[in-house]
Amino acid sequence: MGKFDRRNSQKMKRRKAQVKKKERVVRQAQASSKKAPAAPAKKTAKKATAAKPTPPPAPPSSPAEG
């Protein structure tokens, strides 16, 4: 590409840096969870939505209607 690559703009530098930062945080979180599995209470509630309430199953429709 070269000197006038549009992805070398300040906006793209910020976006790429943000992506790298997020990947770095994820890697550090995975590494720390391997080291200390006995301390799960220190986790922050960023996006910990693993226990989503599931909706009740819909009642089966009877095929002999009509």
FENMOMO-V760083 format. One record per pair of residues at least 24 apart in sequence whose ideal C-beta (glycine too) atoms are under 10 Angstrom apart, sorted by sequence separation. I is the first residue (numbers start at 1). J is the second residue. If there is no record, write none. Layout:
i = (I I)
j = (J J)
This chain:
none
